[in-house]
Amino acid sequence: MSRNSKLISENLREEIAKELGVYDQVKKDGDWSNVSAKNCGSIVSKAIEIANRSVENK
């Protein structure tokens, strides 16, 4: 996920990871390298959902 990390702010990524229960792994390891592709996909999907809601509310 580090390659595209600038597409999602670090704060948003951490908030979503906490919501999905993945952040403990990140905190333990000190980076995102051991987060599964499935969980990274879930984070991206959630970020897209949040962005879509934001656009709809404007």
C-alpha positions as CSV (number, residue, x, y, z in Angstrom):
1,M,0.0,0.0,0.0
2,S,3.0,2.3,0.4
3,R,3.3,2.9,-3.4
4,N,0.0,4.7,-3.5
5,S,0.0,6.1,0.0
6,K,-0.3,9.7,-1.2
7,L,-3.7,9.0,-2.6
8,I,-5.2,8.5,0.9
9,S,-4.1,10.7,3.7
10,E,-2.2,8.9,6.5
11,N,-4.9,10.0,9.0
12,L,-7.8,8.7,7.0
13,R,-5.9,5.4,6.3
14,E,-5.3,4.9,10.0
15,E,-8.9,5.7,11.0
16,I,-10.2,3.2,8.5
17,A,-7.7,0.6,9.6
18,K,-8.8,1.1,13.2
19,E,-12.4,0.8,12.1
20,L,-11.7,-2.5,10.2
21,G,-9.5,-3.9,13.1
22,V,-6.3,-3.9,11.1
23,Y,-4.4,-1.0,12.7
24,D,-3.1,-3.1,15.6
25,Q,-1.1,-5.1,13.1
26,V,0.3,-1.9,11.5
27,K,1.2,-0.5,14.9
28,K,2.9,-3.7,16.0
29,D,4.9,-4.0,12.8
30,G,5.6,-0.3,12.4
31,D,4.5,-0.4,8.7
32,W,1.9,-1.6,6.3
33,S,3.9,-4.4,4.7
34,N,2.2,-7.3,6.6
35,V,-1.4,-6.0,6.0
36,S,-3.0,-8.4,3.5
37,A,-4.1,-7.4,0.1
38,K,-7.7,-8.1,1.1
39,N,-7.5,-5.7,4.0
40,C,-5.8,-3.1,1.9
41,G,-8.6,-3.4,-0.6
42,S,-11.1,-3.0,2.2
43,I,-9.4,0.2,3.3
44,V,-9.5,1.5,-0.3
45,S,-13.1,0.6,-0.7
46,K,-14.0,2.3,2.5
47,A,-12.1,5.4,1.5
48,I,-14.0,5.5,-1.8
49,E,-17.3,5.1,0.0
50,I,-16.4,8.1,2.3
51,A,-15.3,10.2,-0.7
52,N,-18.6,9.4,-2.5
53,R,-20.6,10.4,0.5
54,S,-18.6,13.6,0.7
55,V,-19.4,14.4,-2.9
56,E,-23.1,13.6,-2.6
57,N,-23.4,15.9,0.4
58,K,-22.1,18.9,-1.5
